[in-house]
Amino acid sequence: MNWRIVAIPASTIPIIIIAIHFDIKLEDLFSIGLFPFIAAVALMMGKLVLQGLKFGYIARTYLGKFESLSKLTGVRMGSEFIKFTTPMFIGAEFIVIYWLHKKGISPSKASWIAILDIVTEVLAGGALSIIAGILALINGAILVGIVILSTSIFVTTLWLVLFLLSSKRTFHLPGSISKLVIKIGKEKGIKYVEKTNMWIKEVCDMSRQNLRTPKSRKVFVNGFIISIASWICYGASFVIIAYGTGYFIGIFDSIMAVMGANAIGNLPITVGGSGLVEVGIVAYLNNLNPFNLEIPEESIQWSAVIGWRLATYYVPIGITWILLVKLALSKYNKPTMS
């Protein structure tokens, strides 16, 4: 986990640049007020709790009551630390699969649960981001809308198509990657390729067995609804911070701005989308070029944007790190499956 030593400080660089560029002082951030800041943190934690509960619901549906819902929720929340401290295409599913495997769950079952969890998350977030992108285009923010739509449609479509196709065909490692692994690893490389292809086959088999069943359709719909609720919590968090600085915005506009900025932050350029999200939310609200550092200072109170980012990104980093270490990466005895 040594990447956190570099990743967390690296994620603060864009914030520092923005603060210096727009002459934001500590008193500007303090002007937000303690209550709005805590309330925004609470909403963000509500998002993470809902994600955790959804994971627990999916896991217990397919695996039985092998672990408490609170433990499953905590593990899923802790896994978000990976997403916070890596480029946005690298998600938390690896920690979830690792933890389930350590609990005695087969890699294929663990992967199926993690994939179902992430697909509902991506689809819900993608749907809201696509709406935000369409609204941006309608309001004349052409570049902002194009960036949001291109990113959200690509990510959403990729996950959804792969998920649906997994029930109809068996995937395997691309030939070029297999050859490269074998060339580098020799005999071990051959074993790695064989094991990976076997794992992919097992996941596809799980998809064929479960995807079209009534139980799985119910789980998918419920998971999607929970994901929508979790993203709404995230989007609504900006309203409270903005009000604290005297910038008034409706809840719907806040959700759309946050989801649009989240889509821009999904570009795998910075750690956790740091810098991209902040500039993206300002660009969305003011129909500006999201890649133009000359965004007018008067366009929005930048203290609101940075204060919101502190509440919804930097505070959760610490909380999810504690949960990751205490729950997902802690030593334990494998329980008996029920």
N, C-alpha and C positions, 0 to 999 in steps of 0.2 A: 504493500500500500504506500510505497515511498513517493508515488506521483503527487500525493497531496501536498508534499513539501514545496513543490514547484507550482502545482495547479492553482491552489488557493491564492497565493500572492499574485500569480499571473492574472487571475480573474479581477484583481483590484486595479490593475493598470488602466483599463479603459475608464473606470469610475474616476480615478485620479485625474486623468487627462480631461474628462468632461468638467470636473470640478474646477480645475485650473483655467480651462478655456472660458468658462462662463462665470468665473470669479464667485464660486459658491463657498460660503463660509460655514463654520460649525453652527453659528447662531441661526443661519438659514434653515439648517436641518432641525435644530432644536425647536424652531418655531412651529413645526408640525404638531408638537404636543405628544405627551406620553400615551394618553388614551388612544388617539388614532393609530399610533405606531403599534401598540399592543394589540389593538383590534385587527389591524392588517396582518400581524403575525398569526393571530388566532385563526383568521380566515385561511391563510396559507396552510397552517397545520391541519385545518379542517379538510383541505384538499388532500393532503397526504394521508390523513386518517381514512378518508373515503377510498382512496386508492388501496390502502392496506386492507380495509374491510372487504373490498371487491376481490382482492387476491385470496383472502381467507375463505370467502364464499365459493370461489371457483375451486380452490384446492380441496375443501371439505366435501364439495359436491362429487368430485371424482375419486377422492382418496379416503373418504370417511373421516370420522373425528379422530384423526391420528395426532392432532396437536390443537391446543387451545386457540380460539379465534384471536385473542389478544396477542399471543405470541406470533401468529401468522401476520397479523396487522403490523406489529413492531418490526418484523423482519422485512416486510415489503417497504415500510417507511424508511428503514435503514438503507435499503438498496438504492434509494434515490440519491444517496451521496455520490454514487458512481456517475449518475447523470449530471449532477451539479458540478463535478470536477473533471469532466472529459468533454470533448467535442460532442455536440448534441446527437449525432447519429449513434453514439455508443451509449446504450441504455443500461437499465438496472436488471434486465432479465438474466444476465450472467450470474449475478449474485444469487438470485432466486433459484436458478437451476442448480447451482453449486450447493446451496443450503438444503434443497429438497433431496438431492443425491446423497448428501451426508446423513440425511434422516432415513436412508434406506430405500428411497424412491428410485425407480429405474430412470436412466437418462431420458428415455423416450417419453415417459409420463411426465417427468419434471419439465421437459421442454414443451410438451403440449400445453400444460397449465400456464407456463410462462408466456407462450405465444398467444394463447387465448386472452390472457390478461393484457398484454401489450397491444394486441390488435384492437380490442375494444377501446383502449386508451387513445391510440393513434386515430382511429376512426372518429371518435367523439371530438377530439381536439381538431382534427382535420376538417370536420364538418363546420365547426364554429369559425375556424380560420378562413375557410372558403367563403362563408357568408361575409366575413369582415373584408375579404379581398374584393368581393363583388360590390359591397357598399362603397369601398374606396374608389373603385372605378366609376360608380354612379356619381360620386361627389367630385369627380374630376382629378383625383389623385392617381394619375395613370401609372407612374413608375412604382409607387407604393403598392397599388393593386396588383400590378404584374408580378412584382417580387413575392408578395404574399401568396397569390394564386399558384404561381409556378412551383414554389417550395411546398406548399401544403398539398397541392394536387399530386405532385410527384411522390412525396412520402406516403400519403394516404393510399394512393393507387398501388404503389409497390407492395406495401404490407398486405393490402386486401387481396390483390391478385395472387400473390404467393400463398396466402392463407387458403384461398378457395381452390387454387390449382393443386395444393398438396393433397386434396381428397380425390383427385382424379389421376395424378401421375406421380411417379417417384423421382425426386430430384437426386442429384449427385454433384460432387465437386466439379467445377469446370475443368476441362482437360488441361488447360494451361497452368492452373493452380496446382493440380495433381502432379504434373511433370516437374514443376518448380520444387514442390515439397520433396518429391522422390530424389531429385537431383541433389538437393541440399542434405537431406537426411539419410540417403541410401536405404539400407534395410529398415531403419526406424521410420524413414519417410514413407515407405510402402505400408508399414503397419498403421501409421497415422492416417493415411489416405483410406485404407480399408476400414478402420474403425469409424472414421468420420462419415464415410458413405453408408456404413451400417447404421449409424446413429440417425442419419437423415432418412434412411429407409424406414426405420422404426417410427420416427415422428410422422412420416407420411401415412404409415399403416394406422397409427393412432388417429390421424385426421380422418381417414376413410371410415374407421370404425365409429367415430363419435360425431363428426361434423353434421351429418344430416339427421341425427336422432332428435326426437322432440325435447329430450333433456338438454342437449347441447344448444338447441335453438333458444330455449328458455334462458339458459345461462348466458348466452351471447346477448340477448335483448336486455336482461337485467344488468349485465356488466356494462353495456353501452349506456343505459340510463344512469347508473352510478357514476360513470365517467363524465357524462354531461354535467351532473351535479358538482363533481369535483372541479371541473374546469370553470364552472360558474363562480365557485368560491374564489378561485384564483383571480378571475376577471373582476369580481366585485371588490377585491382588496384595494384596488387603486382608488376607488371612490372615496374611501375613508381617509387615505393619505392626502388626496387632493383637497378634500374639504378642510383638512387641517392647515393647509397653506392658503386657503381662500380661493382655490381654483375649483369651480363648480362644474360637475359633469354628471350626466345621468348614468344609472346603473348599466343600461343596455350599451350606451356608448363606451363606458368603461370596459365592459366585457369584450366588445368588439376591438377596442384599441389594444387591450392586453393580448387577445388572441392573434391579432394582426402582428403585433410586436413579437409574440412567441414564434410565429411562423418565420419571421425574419431571423430570429435568434437560432432557428434550427439549421441555418446555414453552418456547415462544419468549419467555421473559421476561427472562432475563439473558444476559450474554455467556458462551458456553460452558457454560451451565447452572450457573455459579458460584453457590454458596449453596444452590441447589435440590438439587444432588447431595449435598452435605454433610448438610443437614437430612434429606434423603430417606433416606439410609442409616441414620441414627439412628432415624428414625421407623419404618422397616421392621423393624429389629432389635428394637424395643421396643413395637411396636403402638401408635404415637402418631400424633397429628394432625400431618402434615408441614407444615402452615401455622401451627402454634402455636410461637411463639418462646419459650414457657415450657417447653421440653423439659427435664426434670430433668437436672441435671448428672451425677448418679450413674448415669444410664441406660447410659452407655458412656463410656469414656475419650475425651474429645473430641480429645486429642492424637493418638490413633490415626487419627481421621477426617481431621484437618487434615494430619497427616503423610502419610497415604495420598494425599490430594489434591495435595500438593506433589510427590509422586513420580510420580503418574500424569497430572498436568495441567500444572503449571508447568514442570517439567523438560523434558517433551516439547515444550512450546511453543518453547523455545530450540533444541532439536535440529531440530524440523520447520522452523523459520524458516531455519536454515542450509541445510537440504536444499532448501527452496523457492527460495531465492536462488541457490544454487550450481548447481542442476540444472534445476528447472522454469522459472525465469525467466532463465536464462543465455543468452548468444548462442551460436549454433551454426550449422553448415552442414547443410543437408538431405541426408541420406544417400540412396543409391540403393536403391529398394525391391527386395527379393529375392523 
